Amino acid sequence: MKTEIDTLLTYRVIARIVGDPVLHRQRITVEVHDQVVTLLGRVPSPQARLTAAELARHTPGVRDICNRLRAGGRDRPDEFDELTAPYQPPSPRPANGLALTVALFFAFVTIILALSGE
């Protein structure tokens, strides 16, 4: 869930990027979660990629950045991005076997007692 500070930081980073003479026409997606900015999209050069990162990094309130921008006509992320693992949401925890067994036992006992009239 996005917090108010994350929403505010999103607008601040976008404003800084739009205000830059090189980046203002680029399609850069800005995502913020827990004050960490992620930049996504394609920019014309490695220098433009660095400029976008610096603008985001120096926005007051930003704790860290993840620069996923691609420079030039490259079809793949830079070498550093290949070293990082993609985000995987946590999988649901399996049910505790003992707790499930106890719950089923008590449900069974309750049904037996209800059917026997006690």
C-alpha positions in Angstrom: 0.0 0.0 0.0 1.3 3.4 -1.0 1.8 5.9 1.9 1.3 9.6 1.6 5.0 10.2 1.7 5.5 7.7 -1.1 2.9 9.6 -3.2 4.5 12.9 -2.4 7.9 11.6 -3.3 6.6 10.2 -6.6 5.3 13.7 -7.6 8.6 15.4 -6.5 10.8 13.0 -8.5 8.5 13.3 -11.6 8.7 17.1 -11.3 12.5 17.1 -11.1 12.7 14.7 -14.2 10.2 16.8 -16.2 12.2 19.9 -15.3 15.4 18.5 -16.7 16.1 19.7 -20.3 17.4 16.2 -21.4 14.9 14.1 -19.6 11.7 16.1 -20.0 10.6 14.3 -23.2 11.5 10.8 -22.0 9.0 8.2 -20.9 10.2 7.4 -17.4 8.1 5.6 -14.9 8.6 6.5 -11.3 7.5 4.1 -8.6 8.1 4.7 -4.8 7.6 2.2 -2.0 8.9 2.8 1.5 10.7 5.9 0.2 12.7 3.8 -2.2 12.4 5.1 -5.8 12.4 2.8 -8.8 13.0 4.3 -12.2 11.8 2.3 -15.2 11.9 3.0 -19.0 14.3 3.9 -21.7 16.5 7.0 -22.0 18.8 8.1 -24.9 22.2 7.7 -23.2 24.0 6.4 -20.2 24.5 10.0 -19.1 20.7 10.5 -19.2 20.3 7.4 -17.1 22.8 8.7 -14.5 21.1 12.2 -14.5 17.7 10.6 -13.8 19.3 8.6 -10.9 20.9 11.7 -9.4 17.8 13.7 -9.6 15.9 11.0 -7.8 18.6 10.3 -5.3 18.9 14.0 -4.3 15.1 14.5 -3.9 14.5 15.3 -0.2 12.9 12.3 1.6 14.3 9.6 -0.8 16.1 6.9 1.1 17.4 4.9 -1.9 16.9 4.3 -5.6 16.7 1.4 -7.9 17.7 2.5 -11.4 16.1 0.1 -13.9 16.3 2.6 -16.8 17.8 1.3 -20.1 20.2 3.5 -22.0 20.1 3.8 -25.8 18.9 1.0 -27.9 19.9 -1.8 -25.5 17.3 -4.5 -25.2 18.5 -5.7 -21.8 19.2 -4.0 -18.4 22.7 -3.1 -17.5 25.1 -5.7 -16.1 24.3 -4.7 -12.4 20.6 -5.4 -13.0 21.5 -8.9 -14.1 23.2 -9.6 -10.8 20.2 -8.7 -8.7 17.3 -11.1 -8.1 13.9 -10.0 -9.3 11.4 -9.2 -6.6 9.2 -12.2 -5.6 6.3 -11.6 -3.3 6.3 -13.8 -0.3 4.3 -17.0 -0.8 1.6 -17.8 1.6 2.8 -19.9 4.6 1.7 -23.5 4.6 -0.9 -24.3 7.3 0.6 -25.6 10.5 -0.2 -29.4 10.5 -0.7 -29.7 14.2 -3.0 -26.7 14.4 -5.0 -28.0 11.5 -5.3 -31.4 13.1 -6.4 -30.0 16.5 -9.0 -27.7 14.8 -10.4 -30.7 12.8 -10.5 -32.8 16.0 -12.5 -30.2 17.9 -14.8 -29.7 14.9 -15.4 -33.5 14.8 -16.0 -33.7 18.6 -18.5 -30.7 18.4 -20.4 -32.4 15.6 -20.6 -35.7 17.5 -21.7 -34.0 20.7 -24.4 -32.0 18.8 -25.7 -35.2 17.1 -25.8 -37.2 20.4 -27.7 -34.4 22.1 -25.2 -33.6 24.8 
